[in-house]
Structure formats: C-alpha cells, structure tokens
Amino acid sequence: MSRFLQLHILTAYSAANLNRDDTGRPKTLNFGGVERLRVSSQSLKRAFRTSDIFEKLLPGALGKRSQDFARALVRALIERGVEEAEATARAEAVIENDHLGKVKKGKAQTEQLVHLGPDELATIGALADRLAADAALDGKSILVLKDKPRAADIAMFGRMLADNSGFNIEGAVQVAHAFTTHRATVEDDYYTAVDDLKNTDREADRGAGFIGVQEFGAGLFYLYICINADLLADNLTGETALAADAIEALITAACTISPTGKQNAFASRGRALYTLLEIGEEAPRSLAAAFQHAVGARSGEEDHLAASIKRIRDLRAGFARAYGEQLTSVELNVTDPAASGFDALIAAARGVFAVGQSL
C-alpha cells in the first residue's frame, strides 16, 4: 500500500499579483459562492522547480524543459566542421528517430516542450562527435530517452511525450491551486511615471510621462500538496537518498518560495505561517473544504490566520472521527512558540525514506 505525505500550507500576501490571466488581472475562482484569489498549480510548480533551493539541494539531478535541444546539437556539429544545413538535418533526424517530438523542419526545434533529465541531456551532448563523423548514423540506435531519467523534478512532477508515450512518467507529486481562505477582491492601482527631464523644464507642462493601471489583491492562501512516497522512490529507481533530498527541496520551496509575478512592483515575498504535514497510508484528501464557507463570515473570525488554522484542525479531526484516519503529523506555526520548528518538519518527511522504512 502506498505511503503518502500531505502538506497543508497557509501563506499570507499583502498587495500582490503573483499569477495573472491574459488580461493582467490576478487569477481568481468562485468557491462557496464568493470570489477568492488563486495561484495556479502550474505557476507554483515552476517557481519551485526553478528556485535556488532546488538547485542547491538537488545538484546534478534536475532536468531542463525546452523546444531547443536540437539547436545545441546543431551548433556543436557546426563547430566540428559540418555545414549548417547538413548539421540541422542530422540533428532533426535524431529528434525524429528518437520520437522526442514533432520537428519544425529547418529550425531544429520540436513543436512541443520536451522535459529531459541530465542523463538524457548528456546523451545528446555526446552525440556531436558521432554525428560529425558518421552522416549515416542510424538515429534509432541512439536512444536518448530513458525509462526513468535521474531527474528529481521529472520524478516529482512527471512528463508527457505526445509522440512517445512509452517514456511518459507519472508525477509523484500533486499540487493544488492555492486560494484565499476568505473572500477577496481584486483592486486597481492607478499609477503615473514622471519624466525626469521634462520635470526640470519650467516651460514644459506638468503632466505625467505615463499613466497606467495594474490590478492586485491580498489575502491568506491555502495550498495543498500530496506526495506519493512509493511512486517517487520508484521514479528514481529506488534511490531513497535522492528521494529524501527531493522531498526536502519541495517542502522548503513550498514554504519559502513565491511565484515571480510582478515582484518588482509589489515585493510580495511570503513564507508559510502555518504548515501541517501528514504521513500515512490512508487515501489522501485535501482540507480545502474547511474553507467552503469563507473565513470571516462567522462570528469570532476577525483573525483570518487563527480562524483558518482552527478550520483545518476541526475538519481534520472530523475526518479522523468519521473514517478512522491514523495519520502521523507535524505542525509548524510561526505564531506559536511551542510549535515544532521547520527542522522537525523536514526530519519527519525525510524519515519516510530512512533505511529500514518499508516503502
């Protein structure tokens, strides 16, 4: 039976536009009949995956996602004396024969993004000498793709290759869309930019050099993350030490990293105020239903953080009574001096992959 780690995180942001739609407006959703601010799971996963935390804790174990892998191969072939047109044709043959994706002819580029692990990237990098020496090299024998590349980010978030489904990987981590536990309103920020040179000219008009409007919102966000520990270890071919490092990187990033949207305008850097980690074999479940009725709508809920924490604890206790759940848990609460620290949270998560633990 699979073992799951479930994270329930509360993070507050004042004025922010972390994740916007095609009109520039902060993303929202309607939940419980009221509008909430939202940050998409795609935005969160990219912020985690590209963070300095992942780079530091998972050196040499992160993949790259791009359409341009063949272009690097083309450049390498040109450096080895192959004409550009011929280099492009050979690189495209590799991509097509290995079914990395449909190729845009003449551009050495795939039509879709392809996520490759460092071992797969090394294989592509090593191809330059072979392709330069042998124009008839059979691309089918190259085998760039691995069943399970040694890439923690691919193991966690998965990959999908439309043209080669045999190398698809089911992600071991599910990330929900974060949303405010309370009703939230998108507001307008009217701003002007001053023309410094014109402003010193007494004869010039005193109008602004530029006028604009940007939208923002503020609130306390609930984020749910579910990790299948068995699947993560399996995706990493049983490397439990790397799986433990991946979990530490994910939890650290989820609690301390913010999406990059409009950061220069709002400096909306936040850290988790409350995190609940649950570990067990029970079927995973979100605690988002705790906020179906917006926090603040009931008497005594003026403190949104305290009320949100109470809602989480109450629903968790209700599930335990109803379904007999027996989950090990650790709480981080920055407002409670007696609560566990972040180190205890990480230790409990890494302990799932400790020697002797059955997965």
C-alpha angles and dihedrals in degrees: 000000000000122000117222135201114204124193125199111187133183117197127172126215128183118203105352145144100196097157122019136186128233091284094052093253119134110260115257142179135199111237125167090001096299135092119256132182114249139198113200123237089235091058092047095048092050091049089052096043095049096040125119086240092064090045092051100043098037106041112175092004103088127097132217127234117209149125092227107070091115092054092065088052091051091052091049091051092049089052087055093055102266115139114251096244092049092044090052092050093050094047091048090051090056092051093046097043092049091046095232087148146301110305127229097227116240093009101076088225135121121234092230134043112264122203113211131181124232092258090053091047089051089054091054090047091052092052096076096081092045095048093045091053099041120041090180094054108147105238092201091068094055098076101192094173122080125204089231113011117203093251120126094199092054090046090053102039101023131218137244124208109190093197098043110033092169088078096047114124125208109228116239092208127069117195120193126209109268116233138176116268089220139042111289134190128210109230134197124239111203110199141170134206120218121223101227096202095045090047091063093051109092091197095055124089118264096233122127120266090227137007125198146155128222128180129229143165140197136213154112110287128208116210126187123197126180122196124192101210095192094050092047092053091045092050087054092050093250097309095146093174090058090044089054091049090049092052091049091050092048096049092044092050093044091054099041111022124085127196112262099237113135092340094148090055098044109015086218098177113157139175128204112273092190132018128178117194117194124188126189150099097263118116106275121250135180121236092215089114087073086077100045085111104052114249110251094039092095129067114268095025099108090119100067095192096050091044092048092050090050091049090053093048093046095050092045090053090048092053090048092053094045100042103023094241115184106192127163109229143187124192128205113195118169091196093057115070090196095056124103119274127238091262090062090052092052093044092054092049095047089047090071088070097041120130109275095025112125115232 
